[in-house]
Amino acid sequence: MSDSTDTRLAVLIDADNISAGYIRPMIEEIARYGNPTIKRIYGDWTKPQLGSWKNVLLDFAFQPVQQFGYTTGKNATDSAMIIDAMDILYSEKVDGFCIASSDSDFTRLATRLREAGKIVYGIGEKKTPMPFISACDRFIYLEILGARQEEKPTGKPKSKPTLKAGKEAKEEKNGDEQARSILPIDQDTIDLISSSISDLADDKGWAFLGAVGSLVLKKRPSFDSRNYGFSKLSQMIRIIDGIESEERINERNPQVTLVYIRNVEDV
């Protein structure tokens, strides 16, 4: 949809799998993609380890759903979330779902919701299994959300042959704080960006940065420049050797600058 404020989202949180400390940045992140019209959180609220959640539920208007554990070693909470998600799907009251969990048990649910034409956002920790990540339209790591209120990342990634190094890389940065990143910029990620540029390039090798970012996200739902310590993809591109960028004035709106990028080897 063209306006994210019109996208109605059902937010379902696995309290057994997500820390209450992430609630505020998580809600702020979800607001970027749509309006959370249904907000439910699942767990066995008789357990003392969920006590921290009880203190924040009312502040963020989440409806707690009680689910007792019927058998030791079995997670009944997952089943309750899946059943509710399907009920919400058939009610046709939302345009998409946000599933907050690091559990791979929701992989088939995410796939089924997408088959029904719903957009699916996943939120979980870095330990989340890849099948669940890949089943979502977009997956956001919880570890990066705490950095949203901080200044723009300014640190230098680990040195690699395909990254700019030394003075040239430092000139691309502002400030003195170390970037908050949870992943290094590895060769697979660089190859992913490079191949996406080639897929969209015009006759001169140029591709619109926004289109490249969208294609990369389709190929790898967990991709987010913030994972690597950069608030914007354009900042991340600037420190990758072998990719050049160019700013162009938008002919329809001269006040807007468009960024195009290309692989140097394609020139």
Secondary structure, DSSP 8 states (H G I E B T S, - for coil): ---GGG-EEEEEEETTTS-GGGHHHHHHHHTTT-EEEEEEEEE-TTSGGGHHHHTTTTTTT-EEEE----STT--HHHHHHHHHHHHHHHHT--SEEEEE---GGGHHHHHHHHHTT-EEEEEE-TTS-HHHHHHSSEEEEGGGGGGTTS----------TTB--THHHHTT--SSS----SS---HHHHHHHHHHHHHH--TTS-EEHHHHHHHHHHH-TT--GGGGT-SSHHHHHHTBTTEEEEEEE-SS-TT-EEEEEEEGGG-
